[in-house]
Amino acid sequence: MIQIDDAGSGSLVGGTCIGATRIETNEYYYEIIPIKFYNKEYFKEKKYLEYVITIVKRLFATLNVDKNESILVCRGYMFDLLRKWFKDKEYNFKSVKIVDPLQTKIENTFEEYIISLGLPKNYIRYTKYPFHFHTLLKWVYSDYENRTKLCKKGWKSWSKYGYLETSISYDYIKKSNYICLKCGKSIKDNSKIKILKYTSNRPTKIYLHHYC
């Protein structure tokens, strides 16, 4: 039996992970939908949904999936075009809520991927909602010039919050349990800090090393 699921479609940063596993053998493969499919033009045309089919074709070739094998596919919108393709090609599939073993595997894969893009481990692993839009927006604004290229710019929320006015000031912090969201390293007690401010859905402060 094959499971198919996605992770990261709701993350502002990065592409989307599409993965498949064969439950009986624990074989697991995945690919990432490149971030370019989330630029304004491609996103409007839903090219990322078409690319899901391209990825699944490759995953099926790797797993040697035939049309008689039972396939469980996530019922989410990411697989709308894939389900149509399955019907056209007469695959044996059902739309379901995907659980383990694939759910945990693909969530861990996406976490590793997003860390590889530069998000600090301790920023996302100890946050209640690690891929919440405004959580990631803080990370983006901490190094705006370099990180905007990693964002899903076709989103309406990016049009609203992706071009905010910012201000910078400097101060000292006595007690700190913060990490610098630009370099990812801890901010020490009694440190001079840079404070970046902007207002999105609420006023936001970001503490950085003064030299970052």
Beta strands, then each sheet from edge to edge (+ up, - down):
strand 1: 2-7
strand 2: 16-22
strand 3: 27-33
strand 4: 71-74
strand 5: 93-96
strand 6: 167-173
strand 7: 191-199
strand 8: 203-209
sheet 1: 3+ 2- 1+ 4+ 5+
sheet 2: 6+ 7- 8+
end
